[in-house]
Amino acid sequence: MVAFGKKLKERSIQEWQGYYINYKLMKKKVKQYSRQLEGGNLERRHVLKDFSRMLDNQIEKIALFMLEQQGLLASRLQTLRGSHDALQEQPDISHMSYLKEEYRAVGQDLLKLLFFVEMNAIGIRKILKKFDKRFGYRFTNYYVKTRANHPYSELQQVFRHVGLGAVVGAVSRNLHELQNNQGSYLSIYDQPVLPLQDPVVDSIRAAVDRLTRSTNFLHFMAQHALIMQEELPSPQDEEGEEEDGRYHFMSLLLNLVNTFLYMVNTYIIVPTADDYSMSLGAAATVCGVVIGAMAVAQLFSSVYFSAWSNRSYFKPLIFSSIVLFIGNLLYALAFDFNSIAVLLIGRLFCGLGSARAVNRRYISDCVPLKIRMQASAGFVSASALGMACGPALAGLLQIRFKIYKLTFNQDTLPGWVMAVAWLIYLVWLAISFREPAREPEEIPKTSEESNHSEAVQDVNLEKGMKQPLLLTSEEIEEQGEDECDGSEEASEDSRTPANSILAAYRLLTPSVKVQLLIYFMLKYAMEILLSESSVITTYYFGWSTSSVAIFLFCLGLTVLPVNLVVGSYISNMFEDRQILLVSEIMVCVGILLSFHVVVPYTVPQYVCSGLIMFVSAEVLEGVNLSLLSRVMSSRLSRGTYNGGLLSTEAGTIARVIADATITVAGFFGRNMLLNVTLLPSLVICVLSIVATCFTYNSLY
């Protein structure tokens, strides 16, 4: 794997070489500081002061060059503006074409400047991260806060690309005016959603989107999906993605519908699972096993679907739909068979059809980079909508009738409705899905190709004979730096995917393990709240199925508004790790308020504590996955055993254990069910808070 220092050298614009961050020098300095500190020849305070000064100088060099280039672009745009105004008075087709080409040329130079800024921003982040990692010191936090908040901040020029927005706007607006000269709108600002067809403008917008990847609602939502992206994209990568034809809108839509239907399928039985269990002669608390059976099967299906998606997307989705159709059919028929075993087998089949790993993988591999964030946010929104619609749909199915020997009631109708839904989806999938083209595998060389290869090697050998046998000391040092850079960053930046669960586990740092523990905790707490809601509310308040469905529907509706507030406002005011810790504490508060101690248990206490717990867990999930995507090794961004699979498995195991806890707690009696199930949630939550405090300084 090529290290960042080498990538920076390869991808930098030749004529601007001297204005990039001197990553090699900075990295060499970090090593030098480390050696001197170990030998006791240097004080830590001197290191911080010297490194700050060096980085300030590097950023000043970058910022001043940016301002110079912005000025040149602005001057060219000002000149073109005069020609554009003259064109308005005397229209001329040939002059209009000339102006378009000139604006496109400015756009191309602007695109170069945007990539220059992006590469330097990544370089600054990486060297700060390397410094913190080497010295175990939170220098990044101090440096960014002191520099970014200064009234004359040069760091803001790089990370907020101050001034570039005006140039982007001028190029986009003028090209739009020239292309739509006879349009009915007065300007681009009167119809901002009008698509801009010019490829230069599209490329600029894609580059700006990447550069402004500061936390906002869309980015925050996309992080829920844990779909990791390439850190160093280039214009060539984007063009290649659009030209290879892998992306197909209808196929993406089918993946999102699959996500939605699966979440509906998961939660549609929650309000009636206890009644269904009792009607088959089991205890009400067996609903935990009924609900959890789907999660148990999902533990295995996530792995084989993730592996299957390496070869195909269409076949796993077909298999998923068929298995889910059969599973829901068995779930519905269990009533007439009067068999709890058939009911559980039906739910197991439903879990075996979980294709969320395929849905994630399709977005990660086939959706172009410039719309991948929107697709990821769509994945999360589809999940949230399905979670809300499932219980709501169950609340509407409060009817009873028979056709021949088949019974249709509030217990069986969720199975029948979902079976029909998956059958319709299967037909739509077969008609509309397009299998993306796979990257060609390496083909064994023929004898002719082999001979050609040998001839090329002979030519290269001959060329090598003409080269000097001894390298200069500077070249040797440069090669040594590259090798050292590669070996030092291989573990961090290597893109070779993990080939087993054990290999993936070895890549988990303490920070990642704590984030997975937090994910486990929040999924456990949410599953306890949702799965036992029907039993608890019936026992304490005498709620009907419709009341439980409304309560769960209202909880599900909070997901998108909460993420909107956190992603658009709160995350711009506080660090992710601060939000993470506060959210954990609020989940703990919600759990504590849910306990039934002495006073009579009331509806306001249950609803308010449940709302605090659920909303805090939702906020926690978004921030947790956002941090997880940053601290996780890039080797876990692809392959079968990827970061998405690990987080899915952690959450699924939590749900399985939570549902099993409900069933086991049922042996203590309904009056003890609430407190017995909340106690493990409290213990795990406290442990996760303690673990977060221990790894707090490594969360960035």
N, C-alpha and C positions, 0 to 999 in steps of 0.2 A: 504494500500500500504506500502510495506517495504521500509524504508528510506535508503539512500545511506550508512550511517554508518553501518547499519545491513547487507546490501548487501556485503559490503567490507569484513566484518567479515566472512560471510558465504562462499564467493567465494575465499577467500585468501588461499594460500597453507600453510598448518599447520606448516611445518618445517621452513617456511620463515616468520612466523607471526611478528617477531620482527623487520623486515626490511621494512614493509609497512609504508606508511604515517600514523601517528597517528591522524586520522581524528577526532576522538572523543575529543582528547585533544585540537586540534586546534579549534574545534567548541565551546568547553567549554570556551576557551580563548576569542573568539569573543564575546560571551555573557557577560563574565566578564568585558571586555573592555567597552561594551555598558553600563552596569550598572554603572561602575566607571565614565564614561564620563557624564552620566545623573546626577550623584550626584556631579559632579564638583571636583572629587578627582584625576583626571588624565588629563594630557594635550594630545592633539591629536598627537603632535610630538612624545611623548613618546610611544604612542600606535603604531604608524607606525614603529618606530625603533625596539620595542620589538617584534612585529609581524613579521617583516622582518627577524630578527635574528632567531626566532623560525622556520620559513619556510625554511630559508637557511640551518639550521641544519637538518631538515627533508629531504630536497633534497640531501644534502651531504650524509646522511645515505643511501638513495636509490641508488645514483650514485655509491658510493663505493662498495655496495653489487653487483650492476650490473657488475662493472668491475671485481670483484672477480669471479663471475659466468662465465663471458665471458672468463676469463683466464683459468678456469677449463675446459670449453668446448673446447677452443683452444688447450689445452694440450692433451685432448683426441683425437682431430682431428689430431694432429701432430703424435701421436702414431699410429693411424689408417693409416695415410699416408704412414708410413714405411711399414706396412703390405701390403698396396695396391700396392706399388712399387714392392715389392717382388712377388706379385701375377702376375704382368705384365710379369715377367721373367719366372715364372713357374705356368701356369694356373692350378687351382684346383677348381672344382665345389663346393665341400664341404666348402672350405675356403672362396670362393666367397659368399656363402650363409651366412656364419658366419659374414663376413664383412658387408654385407647388413643389418643384424640385429643390428650390433653395430652402424652403421651409423643411423639407424632408432631410436635406443635408444638415441643417441645424439640429433636427431631431436625432439624427445619427450621432452627431457629436455630443448631444445631451445624453444619449444612451451610454456613450463611452464614459462620460463623467459620472453617471449614476452607478455604473459597475465599478468605477474607481473608488467611489465613496463606500460601496458595499464591501469590497475587498478589504479596505482599510478598517471599516467598522468591525468586521470579523477578526482581523488581525489584532486589533486593540482588545477585543473581548478574550481572544485566545491567550494573549500574553499576560493579561491580568489573571486569568484562570490558572495559567502555569505558575505564576508567582505565588498565588494563594496555595496552590497544591504543594509547591516545593517548601514553603516556609510555614504552612499551617496558620496563616494569618489572614484576617478578613480585610485585606488591603483594598480589594475591589469596592467594597461597600463605602469605605472612607473616601476613596479617590473619586468615585462617581458622584457622591453626594456633595463633596466640596467643590468639584469642578462644574457639575451640571447646574447647580443652583447659583453660581456666581453670575452677577449682572453682565460681565464681559466674557461669558463662557465660550471657549473655542471648541470644547467637547460637544456642545449643542450643535455646532456647525456640522459635525460628522454624524452624530446619532439622530439628530432631528432634521438634518439637511436643510437648514434655514436658508431661504432664498431660492432654492431650486424649484419650489412649488410654483412660483410666479413664472419661471421660464417654461415649466411643463404646461402651465395653463395657457401661456401665449402661443406656444407651438400648436397645441391641440385646438385652440379656438380659431386661429388663423387658417389652419388646414381644413377645419370644419366649414368655415365660411367660404373658402374657395371651392370645396366639393359640393356645397349645398347653396350655391349663390342664389338660386331661384326659389328657395324653400319658403314656406308660409310662416315660419317662426322668425322673430326679430333677431335672435342670436342663440348661441349654444346654451346660454344661461336660462332662456325661456323654456327649453326642452332638454334638460340635462341628461335624461335617460336615452336620448337618441343614440343609437349605436354608431361608433366611430369606425369606419371601414378601413382607414389607412393603416397598413401593417406597422408603420413606424410608430404611430400613436399607440397602437395596441402593445407594441414591445415596450414603449416608455411606461405605459400604465402598469404592465406586469412588473417591470423593474422597480417602480415606485411602490407597488404593493409589497414586494419583498423587503424593500428598504424600510418601509413603515410597519414592520412586523412588531410594533409595540402593542401591548395588550389592549384589545378592544373587544367588543361583543362577539364579532365573527370569529376572531382568533381564539377567544376564550371558549366559545362553543366547539370549535374545531379540536381543541385540545382534549375535550371529553372523549373523542374517538381514538386518541392515541395513535394517530396515523402520522408517522415521522417523515420529515422531508429532507431532501438533499440540502446540505448546508452551503455548498458553493455552486449554485446554478450558473449557467452561462447562456448567452443568447442562442448558441448552437444547440444546447440541450432543449430549449423551448421549441425551436424550429423543428427539431427531430421528432419531438413528441407530437406536434400537430400533423406532421407529414406521414407518420407511420400507420395512421388509421386505427390505432388501438382503441381510441375513445369513441363511444357510441352512446348518445344521450339516452335512448330508450333502454339500453342495457343498464346504465347507471340508475335510471328511474326504477327498473325492476329490482335492483339490489336494495334501494331505499324502501320500496314497498315490502320486500321480504323482511327487512328489519322491523318495519311498522307492524306487519301481521304477526311476526313472532312475539313481539312485546305484548300485543293484544292477547295472543294465545296464552302467554305466561300469566297475565293478571286477570283474565276474564273469569277464571274459576274461583278467585280468592273470596268473593262475598258468599259463595254457595258451597264451598268445599266441605265445611263442617256439617251442613244439612245433608249433603250427598253421602258423607261417611256414615252418618247416623241412620239414613234410610237403608243402608246396606248392612246394618247391624254392628257397626264399629263405633268407637267413642268419638265425640266431636273433635278431640285433640289429634285424632289420626289425620286431620286435615293437614297437619305439618308434614307428614309423610307423603300425602297426595300431592301437595304443592311442591315439596322438595324432590320428588322422584324425577321431575323434569330436569332439575339442576344436577342431580347425580349423573344422569345420562349425558348431560351437556359437558361434564368433565372429560369424557372420552370423545364425544363428537367434535369438540373444539380442536383436538389434536389431529384427528384424521381429516377433518375438513381443511385445516390449515395446510396439511401435507398435500391433500388432493388439489388445492388451489395452485400448487406449483406447476401442475400440468393442464388444468382446465378450470373454467369458471362455470360453464354451462351445465356440465354433468353433475357437479355437486349440488347446484340449485335444483335441478330436476329431481335428484335423489331426495333432497331435503323436502321438497313439496309433496312427493309421494309418501314419504315416511310420516310427515305431519298429517296428511289426509287420513292415513290408516290409524295413527295415534288418536286423532279426534273422534274417528268413527268408533273405535274401541271404548273410548271414554264415554261416549253417548250410549252405547249398547250395554254398558256395565249395569245400568239400572234394570233393564229387562232380564239380564242374566242373573241379577241379584248376586253379583260377584265383586268383592273388593279387589280380588286379584286381577280381573279384567280391567278394572279402573286404573290400577297402578301400572299395568303393562301399557295401557293407552298413554299414560303420562310419560312413561319411559321412552316410548316411541317418539313422543313429541320432543323430548330432550335430545334424542338421537338425530333429530332433524334441524338442530340449531346451526344455521349457516352464517352466523355473524362474522366468523373468521374469514369466510369467503367475501362477504360484503366489504369488510375492512380492506382486505387484500386487493379487491377490484379497484377501490378508490385510490389506494396507495400506488398500484402498478399501472393502471390504465387511464386515470383521469389526468389531463394536462396540469402542469404545475400552477398555472395562473388561475385555475378554478378549483384546485384541490381543496383549498381552505373552505370554499363555499360547499363543496360536496361533503367534506367532513362535518361541517356544521349541520348540513342536511341529514346526515346519518344520526347525529345526536338529537336533532329535532324530531325525526321520525320515531326514535326510541321513546322520547318523552311523550309524544302524542299517543303512541301505542299504549304506554303505561297509563295514561289518563283515560283513553277510550275503552280499555278492557273492562274495568269495573263499571263504567257508565253503561256499556252494552249489556253487562250482566243485570244491571238494575232495570233495563227495559224488557228483559225476557221473562217477565213475571206472568206467564200464561201456562195453561195445561190442557192438552188434548192428546188423543191417540189416533194413530192411523194403522189399521190392522192390529198387529201385536207390538208396535213400536210406540213407546211413551215419549211425549214431548212436554217437558216441564222446566222449571227454573234450574234444575240440576243438570238435565241432559241437553237443553237447548244450546248452551255454550259450545258443547262438542259438535252438535249438528251444524251450527252456524259457521264455526271455524273449518269444519270439513268441507262445506260448500265453498267457503272463501279460498281455501287452498286449492280446490279443484279448478276454480275459475282462474286463479293465479297460475296454475300449471299450464293451462291452455294458452294464456297470454304469454307466458315464458317461452313455450314451444314455438309460438308464432313470431315473437318480436325480438328475442335475445340474439345478439350477434357475438359469437366467440371471438375474442381479440386474437390477433396474430401473435404467435409466440416468437421470441428471439431465437434465431437459428442456432442449433447446437453445433458444437465443433465436429466437423466431418473428418474421418480418417483420411490422411493424404494418399493419393494414388501414386503409383510408381513414377509417373510423369512429373507430378507436382513435387515429389521427393527429389527427383533429379534437378528440377529447377531450383529448389531450395538449396541443394548442395552447391549449385553454380553460384547462387547469390552469396552463400557463405564464403566461397573461394574469392569472389570479388571483394567482399568486405575484409577478408584476410589480407588481400593484396594492398588494399587501402591502408590497413593498419600497419603494414610494413613500412609505409612511407611516413608515418607519424613519428614524432620524437619518442624514444623509449623512456626518457625520464621526464616526469611532470615537474612543473615548477612547484615551489613550496606553497604558493597561493592556491594552485589547483588542488594539491593534495589536501590542504586544509579545508577547501570548499567541499571536496568529496567526503571528507571525514565528518564535516558538519551535517551534510545531507544524510549520511548513514546514521549518525547519532540522532538526528531529528527523526528519521524514520523509525528507529528502534524505540525511541522514547515515546513516540506518539502512536505506535502501532496498536497498542492495546486500547487506546482511546478512540482512534479515528479509523481503524481498519473496518472495511465494509464486508469482510468475509462473514457470512451468517453463521450462527451457532448451529451445530448439526445434531445436538441432543439436549435433553432437559438438563443433564449434568453440566454440559458445556455452557448452557445459558445461565445456570445457577452460578458458575464460577465467575461470570461477568458481573454479577450483582455486587455492587459496593455497599457499605453500610447505609449510605443515604438512600439507595434504591430499595434495600430491604425494609427500611423504616417506612418508605412511601407505600410499599406493597402491604405492610402491616396496617397502615392507616386505611388503605383501600379495603382490606379485609374487614377492619373494624366498622367502617361506615356501611358496608354492604350487609354485615351481620346485624347491625342496629336497625337498618331500614327493613330488612327481611322479617325480623321479629315484630316490628311495628305493623307491617302490612299483613303478614300471614296470620297473625293471631287476632287481628282486628275484629273479625266476625265473631269469634268465640268470646272475646273480652266484652265487646259491646252488647252482645246478647245476654251475657251473664249479669253484667252490672247495670245496664240501662234498658234491656229488653228491645234493642233495635231490630227492625226488620231487615231483610236483605236489601231492600231499596235504600234504606238509611245508610247502611254500610257502604253500598255502591256510591252514593252521593259523597260520603266522607272521603273515600279513596279517590274519587274523580276530582274533588277539590284539591286534594294533596297533589295529584298529578299535574293539575293546571298551574301550580306554583313554579314548576321547573323552568319554563322559558322566561317568565318575568324576573325571577330571581337571578338567572344567568345574565339577563339583560342589564340589571342594576349592577351586578358585580363586574361583568365584563366591560361595561361602558364607563363606570364611575369609580367604584371602590378600588378596583385593581390599578387605576391610574393614580390613586392617592397613597396606596400602601404597597409594600413589597408582597410578593406571593407567599413567602414564608410567614409573614406576620398574619396575613389572612388565614393561612393554614392553621396556625396555632390557636387563634381566636375561634375559628370554626370548630376545632376539636373541643375546646373548652365549652362552647355553646351546645355541642352534641351531648357532652357530659352533663350540662345543666338540664337539658331536655330529658335525659334518662333519669336523673335524680328526681325531677318533678313528676315523673310518671309513676313512681312507686306508690303503692297503697299502704300507708302506715297506720294511722289511728282514725282520722276523720273519715266520714263516709265518702266514697269515691264518687266524684261528680263528673258530669259531661264537660263543663268548662275546663276542669283540670286535665282530663284525658285529651280533649281536642287541642288545648293550648300547648301542653307538653309535647304532644305528637307533632304539632305544627313546628315548634321550635326544633325538635329533633330532626324532622324530615328536611326542613329548609336549610338548617345548618349542615346536614349531611350532603345536600345537593351542592351548596357552596364549596364544601370541603372536597367533593369529588372533582369539581372543575379545577380547583387550584392544585389538588393532589396530582392529577394527571398532567397538568401543565408543568409542574416541577419534575414529575417522573420522566416526561419526554426530554427534559433538559439534562438530567443527571444520569440517564440511562446510556449505556454504551451504544455507539452507532451500529455495532455488529448485531444488535437486537432490533434493528429497524426493518429487517427483511428476513426471508427464509421461513421455514416452518415454525421454529421456536423463537418467535419474535416478541417484542415488548407487548404488543396487543394481546397475544396469546397468554403471556404470563399474568397480565392484569386481569384478563378474563377468567383464568383458572383460579386466581386468588379470590376474586369476587364470587365465583361459582362455589368454591369450597366453603366460603363464608355462608352462602345461602343454604347449602346442604346441611352444615352444622347447625345453623339457626333453626331450620325446619325440623331437624331431628331433636333439637332442644325442646321445641314446643310439644312434640309427641311424648318425650320422656317426662317432661314437667307435668303432663296430664295425669300421671300416676299419683301425683301429690294432691290431686283434686283441683277443680276449677277455681276455688277460692285462693289457691296458692300459685296458680299459673302465671299471673302477671309478674309478681315479685321474683319468682324462680327464674323466669326467662330474662328479666331485666338485669339480674345480678351479673351474669357473664358479660353482658354488654358493657356494664359499668367497669368491670375489671379490665377488659380489653381496651376500653377507651382511656382509662387512666394510664395503662402501660404504653399506649401509643403517644400520649402527651409527654410522658417521661422520655421516651425514645426520641421524640421530636426535639426536645430540649437538648439532648445529648448531641444530636447531629445538626442542630440549628445553623451553625456557622458554615456548614458545607452545602446548604440548600440555596443555590443561586443559579 
